[in-house]
Amino acid sequence: MKPFLDGTASVLAALATIVICGLPSWFTYKAIEADVAPLWAWAAIAALAGVGILMTFAFLRKAVSGIAPSRERRRK
């Protein structure tokens, strides 16, 4: 039961990461599209999206293994 709950927590962490990193990236993109933000904001989008993708895959890997988001190994 613990691995299932820990995996579920990791899936929720992955979804939270998508929201936390995805929404600011999307709105920054829309600001660039509307000529409100400068063109160098593309660097911020790339950095935030890159970190979000890496963290999402890390949390999903933990979810498949049944590891909690804040742990390195499975609980006994």
N, C-alpha and C positions, 0 to 999 in steps of 0.2 A: 504494500500500500504506500509506503514511503517513496519508493521510486516513481510511482504514478503521480503523487502530489508534487514531488520535486520537479518532475518533468512538466507538469501543468504550470507550475510557477515559472519555469524557464520559458514556456510558450508565451505566458503573459508578459514576461520581461521582454521577449522579442517583439511582441505587438506594441508594447510601450515604447520601445526603441524606435520602431517605425514611425510612430506618431510624433515622438519628441524630435527626431531628426528630419522626418519627412515634411511636416507642416512648415517649419521655418524655411526649408529649402524651396518648397513650392511657392510660398509667398515671396521669397526673394526673387525667384524666377519671374513671377508675375510683375514684380516691381521693375525688374530690368526690362521686361516686355513693354511696360507702360512708360518707359523712360523716366522713372522716378529714381531708380538706383543707378549708380555708375557701373560701367562695364567690368571694373575689377571685382564686383560682387560675385562674378562667376567663380572666382577662387574660393570664396566662402561657401558657395553652393557645392563645389567639388569636394572641399574638405569635410563639410558636414554630411554630405551624402556618403562619402567614403567611410567615415567613421560609423555612420549608421548601418551601412551594409556589413561592415566587419563585425560589429557588435550583434547584429541580428543573426548572422550565420553562427557566431559563437554561442548565442543563447539557444538557437535551434539544435546545434550539435549537442549541447548539454541536455536539451529536452529529449532527444532521441536516446541518450544514454541514461536518462533518469537522474540527472544531477541537478541539484538546486542551483539557482543563478549565482548565489554568493559562495558556493563551495567549489573545490577542485576535484573531489572524489565523491563517489556514492556513499551514502550513510549505511551503516551496518544495522 
